[in-house]
Amino acid sequence: MVSDRPFDALNDAKNKRAILELKNGKQLVGTLRAFDQHINVVLEETEERVNGELTRKLGTVFVRGDTIILISAE
């Protein structure tokens, strides 16, 4: 379902796999568990990818919203 409001879209993505693209060029792929009004995000079972290649497994992470360029839910 497509939403007109960003927070509704993030709520729809909760508990689903999400890809975060960061300002430093890395991607984080994990299960979206929580977010706040600043788009600070908590991901679980997170993997870090650089140029599409898995670089490390991070587990549960907290990502500051001001480092995120894009969020895509699967």
C-alpha positions, 0 to 999 in steps of 0.5 A: 500500500502506498501512503501520502505521508512519510511516517505512514510509509515507515509504519507500513515498513515496520518489521519488514526488511529495509535497505538504508543508504547512508551518506558515507556510501554504505548500505545497511540491510536489516529488519526495521523495528523502530523510528522516531520523528527525526528518522532515527532508525533501529534495525535488527539482523543488520548487514553492512554492504559496500558496493553491493558486497557484504562487509560485515554483520552488525546485529541490532543497530541504531542509525541517526536520521541525519546520516540516511539518504534513502530508505527502501522497504522490501 
